[in-house]
Amino acid sequence: MSWFRKKDNRIESVPAEERRVKTEGLFEKCPSCDAALYKRELEESWQVCPHCSHHFRIGARQRLAMLYDEGKFDELDSEVVSGDPLNFTDTKPYKERLEQARRKTGLPEAVINARGRMGGHAVVISAMDFQFLGGSMGVAVGEKITRTIERALKERAAVVVVSMSGGARMQEGTLSLMQMAKISAALARLDAARLPFISVLTDPTTGGVTASFAMLGDINVAEPKALIGFAGPRVIEQTIRQKLPKDFQTAEFLIEHGMLDAVVDRRQMRDFIISSLDFMFNPTLRAQTTFKAELPAENGSRATAPPVTDARDEDPSTRPAPNPEPNKQSD
């Protein structure tokens, strides 16, 4: 007689596709402090680590939902997409790269235009997305940002551009470089119309984007530890043959050297922009700060000093008689 018997009902094997740990995909490791972060909590903090404040990269639509009142906005200019003007091909045709990027990200282009309100102010925003071909700036990106500025001119609205880009898109050659001047010229018109432009620089902001509109804001504000520069640090080191300082091309380095106005945590970015717009759109504050500066007569060159007026200048009869010229003594 055997002590053990096999049961008739054997344990059914689990299919391979169902052999997963139930906690898989629920946590994400912070690359800065190595903490295991619950994804739901990470989303609630706008992709900022609650332990070390490391800023993960976020998409353009998530950025727009974070900035606008109640997360509501109207997406604009979605029909503007890149073509292939040069029939460019490297390891694969440029057209295939575009289609692959659209399928992967669900975005029509590397920038999303939107209209909405921030703190009650009318604001149009162009938010770039690094997942779409590195957020590179081609003809379509330049056109969409220019349309945002022109729309602000028409509607008397503020402009916010969120930069996240590796620079100009090489597959479109000189046409992509022309967008730098195109957007900068539109911003000059915005400045002449006295409408605010706030530039938000995120990780990374490099190349032709940094060399043009990203650094032209009335207020240039960046997220902590964001990489901001033109050429990469390795290229600079090889060119100047010198070791670069610590934290070179970070937001903290740039604000220390006067290249930025503020470095703001993503969780406070919306409040910072709204308070800035409150100041820029406040007519009372504008009236208080509008004055005509005058230099004292002895300050600097007499040629540039404003003339000193006197009530007696209006009536010649009230002017004192000039002193007679003293007699010259003979030798």
Secondary structure, DSSP 8 states (H G I E B T S, - for coil): --S----SS------GGG---TTTTSEEE-TTT--EEEHHHHHHTTSB-TTT--B----HHHHHHHHSGGG--EEE-TT-----TT--BSSSBHHHHHHHHHHHH--SSSEEEEEEEETTEEEEEEEE-TTTGGG-B-HHHHHHHHHHHHHHHHHT-EEEEEEEE-SB-GGGHHHHHHHHHHHHHHHHHHHHTT--EEEEEEEEE-HHHHTTGGG--SEEEE-TT-BB-SS-HHHHHHHHTS---TTTTBHHHHHHTTS-SEE--HHHHHHHHHHHHHHHH-HHHHHHH-------TTSS-TTTS-----GGGG-GGGS------------
